[in-house]
Amino acid sequence: MKQYDVIIIGSGIAALQLANKLTKDLNVMILTKENLTKGNSYLAQGGVAAAVAPGDDPYLHYLDTMEAGAHHNNAKAVLEMTKKAPELINGLWQSGCRFDEDENGNLLLGMEGAHSEKRIVHSGGDETGRHMVEFLISDLASNITVEQSTFVYDLILNQEKSRCIGVKAKLPDGSNEIYLAPHVVLATGGCGQIFSFTSNAETASGDGIALAYRAGVELADMEFVQFHPTLLYVDGKTRGLISEAVRGEGALLVTEDGKQIMAGIHPLKDLAPRHIVSQTIYDYSRRGIQIYLDISYIEDFSSRFPTISKLCTQHGIDMEKGLIPVVPGSHFIMGGIKTDLQGRTSIPGLYAIGEAACTGIHGANRLASNSLLEGMFVGGNLADWINSQRADKETGNNLPVHVKTFFAGKLPVPDMLKQTMMDRAGIVRTKEQLTLQAEWLAQFNHDKWLDADLDHLSPAQLTSLFMYITATLVTQSALERTESRGGHYREDFPYEDNANWMKKQIIHQQKNRKDGKHEFNQTALAT
């Protein structure tokens, strides 16, 4: 049993920003299930959105974010973030994090879909995430301990179940360990791995969302999954992300014979919001028509996009032809653990930041390059809040005596879960297919897993379980929302229903005290 002031689960931009902003008198532990650079933040290509150009303004950034989010966003939160964005970027830049500059030492800015101005700050061309993560890791102080290959699999609540006081984790040698702290932070990333086509790192299996749900924490908006339009597609598999910045520099989406598929679909054409582009490509794909990114319009492509060029070459793409085969895949979940702008959840002592959290900033569809920004913004806010607190440490004497039920039920095979989610709860959804998926998922005893003792499970089994719980939440939420909005497209309800659906779906896990049965319950609350 180990005691700390703050436990951070995850090692992406939000986690590292928080760790670096905490005061040096706090004893901080970072727990990450693989190594520090195995998450989505490290893979981020495009950059960070911020209104730093002379002709730009945070309010324009706010308007673009609201429009991309189908106005499902928390408007106040969005405006706070876009106003703070230039300060966050300049602070990193001045402290030594290098971003790409022109010959005069000014920030080079890119354009991405649904932005009205060039405001994408990038580093190393398309290596922004890697450079930022490496910089923040290099800045970690001596009060911060990191334990890698440590899989957190359960949250520990106090005797009254009114506060989170720690976590259980599985160590590299297979043994279990308890870590206690008055502040426990879930920064575990998203859940892209529940779909067969995804841009996400292998670590993005919905761990934090499942941990929170098992502990009875409120979730929100789990139906809103963003599918990135352009993943490299070779031999029937997705091979990595082709950044939206490529289209921002002039690439066009075309069929093999050169037809431009976005012409006449949206005023912004190839730079339309991601859900519109993804749905258009998907429509061609299910008719058996391969779509390509035509990069012949971009000068010096390999120097502007070195990571993408290397990725394509590794998978046999002839860059001289200028055509990159692409397909949409899961990229980001806008919903997650419901929090405020300090990262506080519905259970005191437990916080969530980054993609695992739902602050309301992204609405129904995240604006390109707002993810790293939100991670820095909320991570910094949480650091300020924790720095102002001096909570008493819980001790082992107050550990809960509740014994969870031993359950050794079967779990879905991950590849089957991914494929069925992609086919039935992916880019285009219907009641028929979602119901079919919900019935398929139900056979694995979702309710029994929610209060099961997990000590005996291996990391692979835990990953399968967390994917299963998260997939169930996404499927049920998608069934509940009978309209189309942002990343949630229902073919049987193809239009936004602003009269009835301008609200969030808050997911509560209700426990029947008499028989211990858990129920999936969603209450729609006006935003």
N, C-alpha and C positions, 0 to 999 in steps of 0.2 A: 504494500500500500504506500503510495507516494502523495505528498501534499504540495500544492502550488497555490499561487494567488490567481493565476489565469491559465486556463487550458484552451489552446486553439487547435481545432481538429481540421487539418487541411493546410496547404502551403501555396495557394495561389496569390494573386495580387491583393485581394481583400485581406487575407490572413497576414501576409507580409507587411502590408501597410499598417494594420492594427498593431502588430508586434513592434514595429519600429517607432510607432507613436506613443506607446505605453511608457510611463516613467520608469527610470532605471532601477528604482527601489522595489519594483514588483518582480516576483519570481515567476517566470513565464515558461510554459511547456508547449511546444508545437509537436503534435502527433500527426504523422502522415502515413498512409497505408502503403505507399511505395517510397520512392525518393522525392526530394524536394521539387524536382523539375518535371514530374510526370503528369501534371494536370493540364487543363485547358488553357490557363493563362499563359503558360510557356509556349503553347502552339499558336497564340493569337498573332495573326499576320497584319491585318489592316492598320490598326493604330488606336488612338484615343481621340475622341471628339471633344473639341473645345473652341469657343469663339474667340480666338486670339488674333485673327486677321484684322487689319485696320477697318475694313468695311463690314465686318461681321458684328454680331451682337448676341449676348446670351439669350435675349428674348426670341430671336430668330431660331436659335438652337432649341429653345423651349417649344416653339410652335411646330418645328419639324418633329420633335419627339412626341408631341401630342398627336399629330397627324398620323405618324407611323403606328402609334399605339391605339389607333381607332378611338381616341378620346376616352379610353377606359382607364387612363392613367390617373394617379393622384397628382393633380395639377400643381398644388403647392410644393410637393416634394420635387417634381420635375424642375420647377423654377429655381428652387434652392440649389439643386445640383448644377444646373447650367450656369448660374451666377458664380458658383464656386469653381467651376472647371478651369478657367484661365489661371487662377491662383494655384490650383493643384499642379497644373502642367509647368508653370513657371517655377514653382517651388522645387519640383523634381529636376528640372533643367539646371537651375542655379546650384543645386546641391551635387551635381555631377552626373546625373543620368543623361546620356547623350541622345538627342533626337536629330533627325536629318535636317541639315541647314543648307541654305543657298550660299553663293560665293560672298555674300555680304554678312553672313552670320545670322540671318533671319531663319525662322522655322520654315521648312518646306511643308506645305499643306496639300493633302490630297482630297479628292471628291469621292463620296460613296453614295449609294442609293438612298433616296428620300431626303437627302440633305439639300438645302437651298444654297449653300455656300461651301467653298473649299475650307474645311476646318478639321481635317483628319491629320493629327500629328503622328508621325511614324519614325521608326528607328531601324537602320539597316535595311531600308527598302521595305521588306515584308517580314522582318524579324522583331517587330516591336515587343511582343510578349516576352520573347526570350531575353532581350536586352533589359527590359524593365524588371523581370523576375531576378535575373542575375545581379542587377544593381541593388535591389532590395535585400537579397540574401547577403550580399557583401557588407551591407550596412547593419546587420543584426548585432546587437550588443551582447556583452557577456552575461547579462541577466536572463538571456533566452536560451533554453535547452531545446534541442531538436532530437526526437526519436523517430527514425524512419522505419519502414516496413512494420509499422505498428497499427493494427486494424481495430479501430474503435467500433464495438458492436452493440453497446447498450448504454443508456443514460441512467444514472443513479439519482433517484429523488429522495428527499428526506422522509422521515417517518410519516408525516402528514400528507406527503405527495404534493406539497405546496411550493417546493423549491428544488431546482436542480443543484446537486452538490458534487457531482463527479461523473466519471465514465468507467466502463469496463473495456479493456482492450486485449487483443490477442497479440502476443509478442512473436518475433521471428522464429523462436524455438518451439512455438505451438502452445506455450503456457499462457495463462491469463493473468492480468494485472489490473489493480484498481488505482485510479488516479483521482484525487479529490481537489476541489477548488471552489471558491465562492463565485467564480465567473467561468462559465463553460461556453465556448464559442464554436458553433457549427459553421465551418467555411469549406465544406466538402465538395462544392461545385454542383453541376447539374446531373442530368440523367439520360444523356443522349444514347448511352449504350443499351437502352431498352428497345431501340429500333435497329433494324438490320443495316440501314444506310445512315451513317452518322459521321460528322466531322470531329466528334469528341474523342478525347483521350480514353484509354481503356479504364481509367479510374472513375469515369463519370457514370456511376451506376445507381445514383439516387440514394446513396448511403445516408446523408444528413436528413433528407426528407423522410425516409423510412424510420430512422432513429427518433425523430421528433414525433411522428405520428404514433409510434408505439408508446411514447411517453405521454400521449394525450395533448400535445401541443396543437394549436390552431394552424391550419394550412389555408391557402387561398389560391384560386385561379389555376388549378392544375390542368385544365383543359388547353391552356394556351402554350402550345409548343411551336417554336419557330423552326421552319425547315429552310436551311440555307440553299439557295438555288443551284450553286455550282460546286459540287464535289467532283474530283477527278474520278472517272469511271472507266475501268479497264478490266476486261475479261469477266464481266458480270459482278464486279466488286468495286466499292468505293475505296480510293487509295489515299485520300487526303483532301484538304480544303484548297479551293482556288478563290482567293480573297475577292471580296466585292470591289476592292480598290482596282482590280484589273478592269472591271467595267467602268469604274470611275475615270480611268485613263483612256478609255475609248473602245474597249473590246465590245463586240456585239454577239448576241445569241442568234445562231443560225442553224438551219438544217444542213444536211450534207451538200445539197445543191445550192446553198447560199441564201435561202429565204430568211429574212430577218423576222423572227417570230414575235417580237414585242411591238412591232409597228402596228398601230391601231388598237392596241390592248390598253395602254395607259399613256397619259400625256408625257410622263417621264421616260417612256419606252424601257430601255434596258436598265435604267436606274429607278424603276418603280419600286415601291415597298417590297420587301422580300417575299411576303406571302403571295403577292400577285405574280411575281416572277416564278416562284416555285410551282404554283398551281398551273401556270402556262406550260412550263417544261414538263410537268407531270402529265398533262393532257396529251402532249406529243408522245411521251414515253409509253403510256399505256396503249397507244396505237402502234407501238413498235418502231417509232421514228427517233433515231438518235439525234440529240442536240449537241452543238459544239460552241465553244467560245472562239470567235474569230479574233485573234490577237494581232493580225497583220497591220492594224492601224496604229499600233504602239511602237514607237521608236525605242531601240535599246532595251527591249523587254527583259533580257537576261540580267542587265545591271539594275534595272528598277525592281525586278522581282526575282532575286537570286534563289530564294528558297523554293518558290513555285517552279522555276526553270529546272532546278535539280530534281524535284519530285517528279516532274513530267518525264525528264530524261531517264530517270531510274526505272520508269514503267514503260519505256519503249515508245514514247511519243516523239515524233519527228517535229521538232520545233520550227524547222524551216517551212513546213507546210502551214503553220500558223493556225491550226485547228486543234483545240483541246476538248475531248469528249467529256461531257458533264452530265450529272443527274442531281436532283435535290436530295438532301438528307437532313436528319434531325441535327439541330445546331445549338438551341438554347431554349430553356423553359422560363417563361415569364412568371409563372406561378411558383409556389414553394411554401416555405415556412413564413407565416405572416409576421411581419415586424414593423416597428416604427423606424424613423430615420437614424436612431441610435442602435439599431439592430436588436432591440429588446423583443422577446417573444411573449406569448401568453403565460409562460411559466417563469417567475423570477429566477435569476441566476443563470438562465439559458438565453443565449443570443444566437443570431444567425446573420451572416453577411455573405456577399457575393451571390453567385447564381442559385445557391440553395435557398436564399431568402426571397420573399416577395414583399418589396417595399411599396409597390404601386408605381414606381418610376417608369417601368417599361410598358405598362398597360397591357394591351392584347398582342402587341408585337414590338420587339425591341428595335429601336433605331440603330443602324450600323455604328459600331465603335463606341457605343454607350456602355458596354459591359465593363471594360477595364476602368472607365471613368466612375461608374457606380461603385465598383469595388473599392477604389481609393477614397471616394467620398464617404460612404457609410463606414468603411473601416476606420477612417480618421475620426468620424463622429463618435463611434463606439469607444475608441481610445480616449477621447476627451471625457466621455461619461464615466468610464471605469477609473480613470485617473482622479476623478472627483469623488469616488466612493472609497470607503474603507470598511468593507464588510468583514464581519467576524468569520474566521475559518470554521467550517464544519469539521467535526472529528469523527474518527472511526466509531466512536461510541454511539453515534446517532445514525448509523447505517440502517436502512430499512430491514425489517424482519420478514417482509412479505416474500414468500417463496413462489416463484413463477412455476408454471406447469411444464413438466417434461413432455415434449411432443416430438416425435420422430417421423413426421409425415413426409411425403415426397414433395419435391419442388420441380417446377417446369425446367426442362432442358433449356439453357440460355439461348441457343441458336433458334429453337422453336419459338420461344417467347418473342425474340427480336423480330422474326419473320412475321408472326401473326400480328404483332403490334404495327409493323410497317404496313401490312396488307389491310388491316381492319380499323386501325386507330391512327393512321398516318396523315398524309397530306390532305386527302379527301375522305370525309367521314359520312356515314349514314347510320340511321337508327338500326337497320338490319345488321350491318357489319359490327357495329359497336356492341349490340346485344349478343351477337355470336361470340365476340371476344370476351365479354363479361362472363358469359356462361362457361367458356373454356377456362378462364382464370379461376372461377369459383370451385372447380374440382380439386384445387390444391389447398383448400381449407384456410382461406385468408383470415377468418376470425380466430382460429386456433393459434395461428402464428403470432398474433398481436400480443398475446400474454405468455408466450412460450419462453422457457429458459433456453438461452442460446449458447451457454458455456461450452457445450460439447461439439458445436459446429466448427468446421474448418473455414479458413478465409474464402475458399471457393464456394462453399455452401452459403456462407453469409452474404457473399456478393449476389448469388442467385436469389436468396430470400429478399434482399433489399430491392433488387430489380423487380421481383414479383410484386412486392407491396406497392412500389411506385407505379408500375404498369397498371395495377388495379385502380389506383387513385386517378390516373390520367384517363383511363377508360370510363370510369363512373362519372367523372366530371364532364367529359365530352358528351356523354349521354344526357346529362342534365341540361346542358346549354343548347336550347333549341333555336339557334340562330347562327349566323356566320359573323365572326368578328376577328380581325387580326389573324393570328396564327391558327385559329380554330375555324375550319371550313366544313360546314355541313351541306352536302349536296342536296339533301332533302329540305333544308332550311337555308337557302343560299344568300339571304339578305340580312343586314343588320336590323335588329328589332329594338330601336331606341326607346320605344314606349315602355317596354317591359324589362330590358336587359342591360341598362346602364348601371350595372351593379356588380359587386364581387360575389363570388361563391366561396363562402367561408366553410371549410371542412372541419367538422368536429368528430372526434372519436368518442362516442358515448359508451360508457361501460355500465351495464346493468348490474347493480350491486348484488342482486339476488342470485343470479346464476353465472355471472362473470362473462356474459356474452357481449361482444363488441358489435357495434352497428356502424355502417357507413351512413353518415347523416350530413347533408349540406343545407345550410341556411343562407338564403340570398339576402345580403345586406347592401343597402344603398351606399355608394361611395360619396 
